[in-house]
Amino acid sequence: MRFRDRQQAGKLLAHELSEYASAEGVIVLGIPRGGVPVAFEIAKELHAPLDIFLSRKLGVPGQEELAFGAIAAGDGRFLDEQAIASAGITPEEIEEVTRATAAKLQERAQLYRSGLPPLSIAERTVILVDDGIATGASIYAAICALREMKPIRLIVAVPVAPRSTCNWLRPLTDRLVVLYAPEHFYAVGQFYSEFSQISDDEVVGLLKKPRASAADE
């Protein structure tokens, strides 16, 4: 199964989530950057508010492309103890990388929201969206952080994720919606015909559209 692009994937997910259309207390959160175009289509179809939720991998010092965990807004953190032991990362290095990564998340949040406050999550049904999941570390950190914010219901919706990752994440959510869960998985991009990088400006523009529409109503 291949998706034409993120927009098509978002519309297909929206169809699976149609029971939440125009429902009170529903909010859609896209994980930047690639998850935001998918989340935008879902929010548009469901007539729900759209916001971002930031998570970022924790890179091994000196080998930043390798992850030993992930953090998310709201102090959610996932640590891969096996990766930490294998790389010989010290507790001090873990905290140093966590602080630096958290500062980057804060910078991203300010850039994307253009000064607007985050939407309230407490006592709402949250639909967390990305364009796909690979290992699941980043979205696991996001799930942990969101749980601390006391939503009524937490739904994770993605177009594609490995079957093994789905089995791991499903018990952590109130509902996991995945359109395609292959057993063999290399990278999220292999399941899209068009998978270009999303720019910061595109994220900002998509976030402004729903709020501007709501302000006009």
C-alpha positions in Angstrom: 0.0 0.0 0.0 1.3 3.5 -0.9 -0.2 6.8 -0.3 -0.1 9.5 -2.9 0.9 12.2 -0.4 0.3 13.3 3.2 -2.9 15.1 2.2 -4.5 11.9 0.8 -3.3 10.0 3.9 -5.0 12.6 6.1 -8.3 12.3 4.3 -8.2 8.5 4.5 -7.6 8.8 8.3 -10.4 11.3 8.6 -12.8 8.8 7.1 -11.7 6.3 9.8 -12.3 9.0 12.5 -15.6 10.3 11.1 -17.5 9.5 14.3 -15.7 12.5 15.9 -16.9 14.9 13.2 -18.2 18.1 14.8 -18.0 16.4 18.2 -17.6 18.7 21.2 -14.2 18.6 23.0 -12.2 17.1 20.1 -8.7 18.5 19.3 -6.3 17.3 16.6 -2.5 17.5 17.3 0.0 17.2 14.5 3.6 16.2 15.2 5.9 18.6 13.2 6.9 18.7 10.6 5.5 15.8 8.6 2.5 15.1 10.8 1.0 18.6 10.4 -0.3 18.3 6.8 -1.9 14.9 7.8 -3.4 16.4 10.9 -4.6 19.5 9.0 -6.7 17.3 6.7 -8.2 15.4 9.6 -9.0 18.6 11.5 -10.6 20.1 8.4 -12.8 17.0 7.8 -13.8 16.7 11.5 -14.3 20.4 12.0 -11.9 20.2 15.0 -9.3 22.6 16.3 -5.7 22.0 15.2 -2.5 22.4 17.1 1.0 20.9 17.3 2.6 18.6 19.7 6.4 18.5 19.7 8.6 15.5 20.3 12.2 15.0 19.4 14.7 12.1 19.5 17.6 12.2 22.0 20.8 11.7 20.0 23.8 9.7 21.1 26.7 12.2 21.8 29.0 12.3 18.8 26.5 10.1 16.8 23.5 12.3 16.9 21.7 10.4 14.1 21.4 7.4 16.5 18.7 7.8 19.2 18.9 6.6 22.8 15.4 8.0 23.5 13.0 10.8 22.9 11.3 13.7 24.8 8.1 15.6 24.2 6.5 18.8 25.3 5.3 18.6 28.9 8.3 16.7 30.2 7.5 13.3 28.7 10.6 11.3 28.2 11.4 7.8 26.9 14.9 6.3 27.4 16.1 3.2 25.6 18.2 1.5 28.3 19.7 -1.0 25.8 20.9 1.8 23.5 22.2 3.7 26.5 24.2 0.7 27.7 25.5 -0.1 24.3 26.7 3.4 23.6 28.1 3.9 27.2 26.1 7.1 27.8 26.5 8.5 31.3 23.6 9.9 33.4 25.3 13.3 33.1 25.3 13.1 29.3 21.6 12.0 29.3 20.6 15.1 31.3 22.8 17.4 29.1 21.3 16.1 25.9 17.8 16.2 27.4 18.2 19.9 28.4 19.6 20.9 25.0 16.8 19.0 23.1 14.1 20.5 25.4 15.4 24.0 24.5 15.1 23.2 20.8 11.6 22.0 21.3 10.7 25.3 23.0 12.2 27.3 20.1 10.2 25.2 17.6 7.0 25.8 19.6 7.4 29.5 19.6 8.2 29.6 15.8 5.3 27.4 14.8 2.6 29.0 16.9 3.7 32.6 16.1 3.0 33.7 19.6 -0.4 32.0 20.0 -0.9 30.0 23.1 -1.2 26.2 22.9 -4.8 24.9 22.8 -6.1 23.3 26.1 -5.8 19.5 26.3 -7.3 18.7 29.7 -10.7 17.1 29.6 -10.7 16.8 25.8 -10.5 14.0 23.3 -7.1 14.3 21.7 -6.2 12.9 18.3 -2.4 12.7 18.0 -1.3 12.5 14.4 2.0 11.9 12.5 2.7 10.9 8.9 4.0 7.5 10.1 5.8 5.7 12.9 9.0 3.8 12.7 10.5 2.8 16.1 7.8 4.6 18.0 10.2 6.3 20.5 9.2 9.8 19.8 5.4 9.1 19.8 5.8 7.1 23.0 7.3 10.2 24.6 4.4 12.3 23.3 1.9 9.8 24.6 3.5 9.9 28.1 3.5 13.7 28.1 -0.1 14.0 26.9 -1.3 11.5 29.6 0.1 14.0 32.2 -2.2 16.7 30.7 -5.3 14.7 31.6 -7.2 14.3 28.3 -10.5 12.4 28.5 -9.4 10.1 25.6 -6.2 9.8 23.7 -6.3 8.5 20.1 -3.2 8.0 18.0 -3.8 8.1 14.2 -1.1 7.5 11.6 -1.2 6.3 8.0 1.5 3.6 8.4 3.5 1.9 11.2 5.2 -1.5 11.6 3.1 -4.2 13.0 5.5 -4.7 15.9 5.3 -1.0 16.8 1.5 -1.1 16.7 1.5 -4.0 19.1 3.7 -2.1 21.5 1.8 1.2 21.3 -1.8 0.0 21.2 -2.2 -0.7 24.9 -0.9 2.8 25.7 -3.7 4.5 23.9 -7.4 4.6 24.1 -7.5 3.9 20.3 -4.8 3.4 17.7 -5.8 4.0 14.1 -3.3 2.8 11.5 -4.3 2.4 7.9 -1.4 0.1 7.0 0.7 -2.0 9.4 3.3 -4.0 7.3 5.4 -6.6 8.9 8.5 -5.6 6.9 9.3 -1.9 7.3 12.3 0.2 6.3 11.2 3.8 6.5 8.0 5.9 6.5 8.8 7.5 3.1 8.7 4.1 1.3 4.9 4.1 1.7 4.4 7.5 -0.1 4.7 8.4 -3.7 5.4 12.0 -2.8 7.2 12.5 0.5 9.0 15.9 0.2 10.3 17.6 3.3 7.9 20.0 5.0 9.2 23.5 5.7 8.7 25.5 8.9 6.8 28.1 6.8 4.3 25.4 5.7 3.7 24.3 9.3 3.1 27.9 10.4 0.7 28.4 7.4 -1.3 25.3 8.1 -1.6 26.1 11.8 -2.9 29.6 11.0 -5.6 28.5 8.7 -7.9 26.7 11.1 -7.6 29.3 13.8 -8.2 32.1 11.3 -11.4 30.3 10.1 -12.6 29.9 13.7 -12.1 33.5 14.4 -14.2 34.5 11.4 -17.2 32.3 12.5 
